[in-house]
Amino acid sequence: MTVVPPAPGEPRRPSGPRDPGDAWVVAESGERYWGRFGAAGLLAVDPARGILLQHRVSWSHFGGTWGLPGGALHEGEAAIVGAVREAQEEAGVPDGAVRPRFTSVLDLGVWSYTTVVAEVHEAFDPVISDPESVALAWIPVAEVEDLPLHPGFGAAWPVLRSQLDAHPAVVVDAANVVGSVPDGWWKDRAGAAARLRDRLAGLAVPASEFGLAGDLWFPDVSLVVEGQARGIATEAEPVLTEAGVADPVLTVVRADAAGDDAIVAEVERRVAAGQPVLAVTSDRELRTRVEAAGAAQVRSSGWLTRLLDA
């Protein structure tokens, strides 16, 4: 692998100095990939309008094709941050307009590209603010394959499209998870539940846990609380704000009576809505009940704690 600076006239950022990541990675085969530290793009999905695509100017890499707003990552930059930053620079995507759904990574060893699939939370009209774009348009999902697609996006699109209707959910037995960590929760059950709520905001779960494609999913989360914890606020501390994305959906469900019954009811509600559900509890009896209610997976409190600590 070698790193080659761009030639004069090749893509630049809309403003400011060129970033060290703006360079070509050249594989031993001679193939060139843009982004010294890898690259990322945003696949914004608007249920009413389709997906946001960029028509690339003829002089750009694979010019004349349609692909995702995106580009080279900065050194040390998280892919989700870089994808949204690039989409803001190239297409005017407003802060908070999209919610992350999942990521899909193409890792070639010498270079990687991360597709960040996000659902539009607040409708917006894209704005061309970069010389690499001829046009920006919302393309209905059924019409995407009719366009001349960027080869990388064209290869990935069939799998990405197959996952667009998936909305996985995680239902958490708050009392069980809180009680699994000896941190003094018994002195302040509500406070412990609130801390767990805040940690669950932006939860990322490996795709394999849901049997879905991609790498990481950002599921809807239901945190079921009972007893003294019922009084906690429904809002978690905001996350991912530096990336310009809205938080994934986190719902606090207050059990009116037995917490186990409320957990089973929430699993049944999500399953009825067509969502793949992963339930979190270490209670053996409850595990049997949520499996009977349709939960595709049941994981222990320790599994969730390790995931949050990773």
ZIWONOR-V424253 format. One record per residue. PHI is phi as a letter, one per 30 degrees, with the letter a starting at -180 (999 if undefined). BURIAL is # if it has 16 or more other C-alpha atoms within 10 Angstrom, else .. D_LAST is the distance of its C-alpha to the last C-alpha in Angstrom with 1 decimal. Layout:
{{PHI BURIAL D_LAST} {PHI BURIAL D_LAST}}
This chain:
{{999 . 30.6} {b . 32.3} {c # 31.6} {b # 34.7} {d . 35.3} {d . 36.6} {d . 40.4} {e . 42.4} {j . 42.2} {d . 38.9} {e # 36.2} {b # 35.5} {d # 33.4} {e . 35.5} {a . 35.7} {i . 34.9} {d . 34.6} {d . 33.1} {d . 29.4} {e . 28.7} {d # 26.7} {d # 30.0} {a # 31.2} {d # 31.8} {c # 29.9} {c # 32.6} {d # 31.8} {d . 34.3} {d . 35.9} {j . 36.8} {d . 34.6} {c # 33.3} {b # 30.1} {d # 29.7} {j # 26.8} {e # 26.2} {c # 22.4} {i # 22.4} {b # 23.4} {a # 22.4} {b # 24.6} {c # 24.7} {c # 26.2} {d # 27.3} {c # 28.7} {c # 31.5} {e . 32.7} {d . 36.2} {c . 36.6} {j # 34.3} {c # 32.0} {d # 32.5} {b # 33.8} {c # 35.1} {d # 38.4} {d # 38.1} {d # 41.1} {d . 43.3} {d . 42.6} {d . 38.8} {d # 36.9} {h . 37.9} {e . 40.1} {i # 41.7} {c # 38.8} {c # 36.5} {a # 32.8} {c # 29.8} {d # 29.7} {l # 27.3} {l # 27.3} {d # 25.8} {d # 22.5} {d # 22.7} {d . 21.2} {i . 17.6} {d . 17.8} {d . 15.2} {e # 17.1} {d # 17.3} {d # 18.7} {d # 21.1} {d # 22.3} {d # 23.3} {e # 24.8} {d # 26.8} {d # 27.9} {d # 29.0} {d # 31.0} {c # 32.6} {b # 33.1} {i # 32.9} {d # 30.0} {d # 29.9} {e # 27.0} {i # 25.6} {d # 27.6} {b # 24.9} {c # 21.9} {d # 19.3} {c # 19.7} {a # 17.9} {c # 17.4} {b # 19.3} {c # 19.0} {c # 22.1} {c . 21.1} {c . 24.3} {i . 23.0} {d . 25.0} {a # 23.9} {b # 21.7} {b # 22.3} {c # 20.0} {c # 21.8} {c # 20.4} {d # 22.2} {b # 22.9} {c # 25.5} {d # 28.1} {c # 27.9} {b . 30.9} {e . 33.6} {a . 34.6} {c . 36.9} {d # 35.6} {b # 37.4} {d # 38.2} {b . 37.3} {b # 37.0} {d . 39.7} {d # 37.8} {c # 38.4} {d # 41.7} {a . 40.5} {b # 37.6} {a # 38.0} {d # 36.5} {c # 37.3} {e # 37.5} {e # 35.2} {d . 38.2} {c . 39.7} {e # 36.9} {d . 38.1} {d . 41.6} {c . 40.5} {d . 40.4} {c # 36.7} {e # 34.8} {e . 34.4} {d . 30.6} {d # 30.3} {d # 33.1} {d . 31.4} {d . 28.2} {e . 30.0} {e . 31.0} {d . 27.5} {e # 26.2} {d . 29.3} {d . 28.8} {c # 25.5} {d # 26.9} {c . 28.1} {d . 24.9} {b # 23.3} {d # 20.7} {b # 19.9} {b # 17.7} {c # 19.7} {c # 18.1} {d # 20.1} {e # 19.3} {d # 21.5} {d # 19.9} {d # 16.3} {d # 17.5} {d # 19.7} {d # 17.1} {c . 15.8} {d . 18.8} {c . 18.4} {i . 22.0} {e # 21.5} {d . 25.0} {d . 26.5} {a . 25.2} {d # 24.1} {d # 24.4} {d # 22.3} {d # 19.5} {d # 19.7} {d # 19.8} {d . 16.6} {d # 14.9} {e # 16.8} {d # 15.6} {d # 11.9} {d # 12.8} {d # 14.6} {i # 13.4} {e # 11.2} {c # 10.4} {b # 11.1} {e # 12.0} {e # 15.8} {d . 16.7} {d # 15.8} {c # 18.7} {i . 20.9} {c # 21.0} {d # 21.3} {j # 19.0} {c # 15.4} {b # 13.4} {c # 15.2} {c # 15.3} {d # 17.2} {d # 19.5} {b # 18.2} {c # 20.7} {c # 20.0} {c # 22.9} {c # 24.1} {b # 27.2} {h . 29.4} {d . 28.8} {d # 25.7} {d # 27.9} {d . 28.8} {d # 25.5} {d . 25.8} {d . 24.8} {c . 23.3} {d # 19.7} {d . 19.1} {d . 19.3} {b # 16.4} {i # 16.7} {d . 20.2} {d . 20.1} {d # 19.8} {i # 22.9} {c # 21.5} {d # 22.0} {d # 19.3} {d # 18.9} {d # 21.0} {b # 19.9} {c # 22.7} {c # 23.4} {c # 25.7} {c # 28.0} {d # 29.5} {d . 33.2} {b . 33.8} {d . 31.7} {d # 27.9} {d # 27.8} {d . 30.6} {d # 28.8} {d # 25.7} {d # 28.0} {d . 29.9} {d # 26.9} {d # 25.9} {d # 29.6} {d . 29.8} {d # 26.9} {d # 28.2} {d . 31.7} {d . 30.4} {i . 29.3} {c # 25.6} {d # 23.4} {c # 21.8} {c # 18.8} {c # 19.3} {c # 17.0} {a # 19.0} {c # 19.7} {d . 23.4} {d . 25.4} {d . 28.3} {d # 26.3} {e # 24.4} {d . 27.9} {d # 29.0} {d # 26.3} {d # 26.7} {d . 30.4} {d # 29.7} {j # 28.2} {d # 24.4} {d # 23.4} {b # 20.4} {b # 19.5} {b # 16.2} {d # 15.7} {d # 14.3} {d # 12.1} {e . 10.7} {d # 9.9} {d # 8.6} {d . 6.0} {d . 5.3} {d . 5.6} {d . 3.8} {d . 0.0}}
